[in-house]
């Protein structure tokens, strides 16, 4: 995993932001699996590497307070904001929640406020439309409905199943930013898009061929909606 | 339209080979774990569980390498269990590419370990494995007890109460194995599966006893399981994952096809 180019060929780099929140192995391996020979995948906690990368992926696992706290502690927030302002940027799972204004998790945590709106808890007594009990976390393969056309949905069938594991879901204020939805007792937003930023609640790196396709689309995306 | 029920093939790995013990004895060889995992991935498995049943700790390094190899080639969730006793064990497995770890005996001897692990790594990656045996006599109200050491040692813990406690401590999922049924091919113990699934708010994986595809259907419909785990019916080519999913779909269960 080096971004040093061999010869004159300029390598394209994708930075996977490591802010100390666990396993980035799967994300990096999935990106490498779909990357061509001119693309380098770099797992990094170095703001300079993020600033220099051609595209940036913000993963996320664990609790939101720790995630946001570690992003600030590691001095990564300016680089994250800068990347979101200027280059193809993909956030996954807790990554999407960290881009909202606020999350209900951990007693309430202010997030990065790139997308206006909140992350809400399903609740331990979550029920389906018919009143039957639904398990929380929402764990497993659910169907994702495309609500807009977007380059990141290219070659992915509408209503394809992706792997989810989460107990909080995002509710953006601006509905035109919703790129995809899912149904689990209620219809909720699982993908957000604005300009060069795309964010998903599911785990593409765990979602078999459609997940790999989304990563492939990201590596080819020019950042235009 | 909604969340699909899951089929999880389980690889019991001893000394670098997939094996399947009937009641944890009489072990049959079923191949190389990486190859087996790839085959199930191609067949449409929803997740894979890798259970390290190697006795000696010398072989833990082998397990780490196998988990790395599987995680580099198989892009579906991977749970690793067996011998997970410390946060360091969890960290190693997650870094090797596991998405979740299964904690079994260590949880029984030290429940606080589950709390500590969930706080440090998040509930989403903590699966508490429960080995239960029916201890009520016929005619008595149903009662199941937790056993350790491959079903040999009783603990005095009530299985349903234990499951509730583990969820309270931070388990994100329960892997429930009926020790009476494991390896028998007589089907899941649907009573304990349903009792635990209805008692907790996290997903429950039913395990132990699958001998045919109808057993998988029963586990979801009657046992209320969110996922079904099986080993030998898939390892020895009796059924493919696709056949299992088709049968479950035909029975009205929502599956990822």
Interface residues (C-beta under 8 A of the other chain):
Chain A: X22 X23 X25 X26 X29 X30 X33 X61 X62 X63 X124 X125 X126 X128 X133 X134 X135 X136 X137 X138 X139 X140 X141 X142 X143 X159 X161 X163 X164 X165 X166 X183 X184 X203 X205 X206 X207 X208 X211 X212
Chain B: X1 X2 X3 X4 X5 X6 X41 X46 X68 X71 X72 X75 X76 X77 X94 X95 X96 X97 X98 X99 X121 X122 X123 X124 X125 X172 X173 X198 X201 X202 X203 X226 X227 X256
